[in-house]
Amino acid sequence: MNESTTQSTTTPATDKPQDGLPNDAQSGTHDSPTNGQVEAPTPGTTDATTDLAESTNGKDAAPEVFYCANHPDTETLLRCNRCEKPICLKCAVLTDVGYRCKECIRGVQSSYFNANSTDNIIGFAVGFIVTAIASPIAGFIFGFVPFFFGIIIAFAVGSGAGGTLAQIIRTSVGKRRGRYLRHFTLVGIILGIFIGSVVGLFGFRINPFNLSTLMFTVLSTITAYQILR
């Protein structure tokens, strides 16, 4: 009787799990390989995921490529800022307000230049007559002025004389603007200076080739050409 009592008393407790709890919870141990620490993400994984998301949202999308309206086989990224037509570098004209196609440039110029067909001839004739008369007169005046003072006078009045000549020519053509008016006028001015100088030299013994006269002639011609542009 005593032996059976002793055996029942010393029998070890079984490892039977408690109801509702797993074995590792009951024993207080876990099978996690990190022992409760949070595993760090793999380097580069976050950046790659972010880049993929940005690419998906269209942030890294390539610019749209067009084909030139005049050269269909040529790719371009340019558009005319007036008519929005795709243009390549061969067709683009750089202006103060950006790139434009040649058609728009010609359209603007056509509305700006309003000269008649006879205005070029009138400009040539007026430039020739005025300079043919003025050249020997200028040579005669500068022939009596000392060299140093002649240079000063040529610089002082040369540009003003050119401006006056340009206004005379503009008035003769009704202040209309021509695409080639300045070119015809320039030819007339140069030819008038040459004829006037020859007449002054051989007819009145006036030397038109002194430095003061040449400087006056060059300044007045350049000024007139610039104003007529």
C-alpha angles and dihedrals in degrees: 000000000000093000093054091050091051093050093051090049097050098041107123120241117262124240093240108149120242117252114274098006128096122235097254091050091052094047093045094236131113132206094219110131091217095055093230097319121128112244112240117235119257111267112260095019095103094047093048091050091049093049090049091052092049091049089050091052090055098248093128096041115139118247116265114265121218134190122236113258091222097038107037093186094056119090117216143171095204129101129185106256090217106046099013091233115154110249135179126221091268091058098037122099117196112225134172089268098044138274119340134176120252092247092060091046091053090047092054092045092049091056091047099048109065103160123139123240091256097049093087091056091047091050091049093049096046093047091049096047096045096048094041088059097038098047099069090040091053090046091051093050096046090047090070096044119089115250099253095045090043090060091050093049092047091054092044100050104022096085092043091052090051091050091050091050091051091051091050090053093046092050091050091057095044093257090288120151120234129191092226100022094108092052094053090044093050091053090050092049094050093046091047091051091051095048093043092050092049092049091047092048099047100027103041103014091243115154107221095178102076116120097250093054092047092051091048091049094048095047094048093047094049092047093050092049093050093049092050093054 
